[in-house]
Amino acid sequence: MTEEVTNRVTLSKRDRMVANWRLTFVQASWNYERMHNVGWAYVLAPAIKKLYTSKEDRTAALQRHLEFINSHPYVEAPILGVTLAMEEEKANGTVIEDQAIQGVKVGMMGPLAGVGDPIFWGTLRPVIGAFAASLALSQSILGPILFFVLWNVIRVAFTWYTQELGYRAGSEITKDLSGGIIQKITVGASILGMFVMGVLVPRWTTMNFPAVISEVTNQEDAIVNFDGLVEAANNSNVTADSFRDVINQISSGQLVNTTTATSLGDVFNQLLPGMMPLLLTLACMYLLKRKVSATTLIFSIFVIGIVLYVLGIMG
């Protein structure tokens, strides 16, 4: 839509609230090809109907929002705000290519997902859930009620205010599409997403290497003297002091086993904790960039993991 618009059409606060309410149901319709796209089109449908008058323009708008989109459902709110602003400007005659709208969505959805998952699923929900569960264990009906109320107050407040923030930012973006603002937002969001991913990789990915590469016999005077406790037990002469002596030896740092084994995992952790999960992640990213399919990667990791387990290298 490129012709001059004399009567400017704008999305009112009520229109934006309707879109925000519909965002609650963005995951109600999933598919494995384009993920949230049907729900996303459902969210935008009333705004599109108001912004565009002709059937052709409405159809074109819905079609460009049926492309792939997938992110954390709550952090899709700022993406929604930016999208609403760009659609509003496009409907009022600003020359905005479909690729620009899709580019902003793609540039924001991945990095924001990396932020939303650990904040909401990994932190807030367990904390609020643990607090509510403690109340429920004390037979208080406030447990489930408090969880429901707190969670939804946080969700509604976050999605609304970040959507409004995105809406205002989107209006600024459309004023200078040629100035590289979209590229700057995309790069900044990507850097943030990579930083978050680097922090979460060692937390969410565990690789154990129990294969023993060396075993050293410990010196006798460095080992806890269990023989004295056994001897006292055989003579029916076990006292509190016998146990206290063993505990004191362990507390002072004496060894429990007669040998000390060093595993492959110990070596990797001494070099750099979390190094192997990070290397695995980087390898997968490299292969994905080389057009290796995700399905091939998943099955390859399964096969390699099973083989290494059978060989005793991983556990």
ABEGO torsion letter per residue (X at the ends): XABBBABBBBBBAAAAAAAAAAAAAAAABBBAAAEAAAAAAAAAAAAAAAABABAAAAAAAAAAAABBBBBBAAAAAAAAAAAAAAAAAAAAGBBBBAAAAAAAAAAAAAAAAAAAAAAAAAAAAAAAAAAAAAAAAAGBAAAAAAAAAAAAAAAAAAAAAAAAAAAAAAAAAAABAAAGAAAAAAAAAAAAAAAAAAAAAAAABBBBBABBABBBBBBAAABBBAAAAAAAAAAGABBAAAAAAAAAAAAAGBBABABBBBBAAAAAAAABBGAAAAAAAAAAAAAAAAGBBAAAAAAAAAAAAAAAAAAGABX
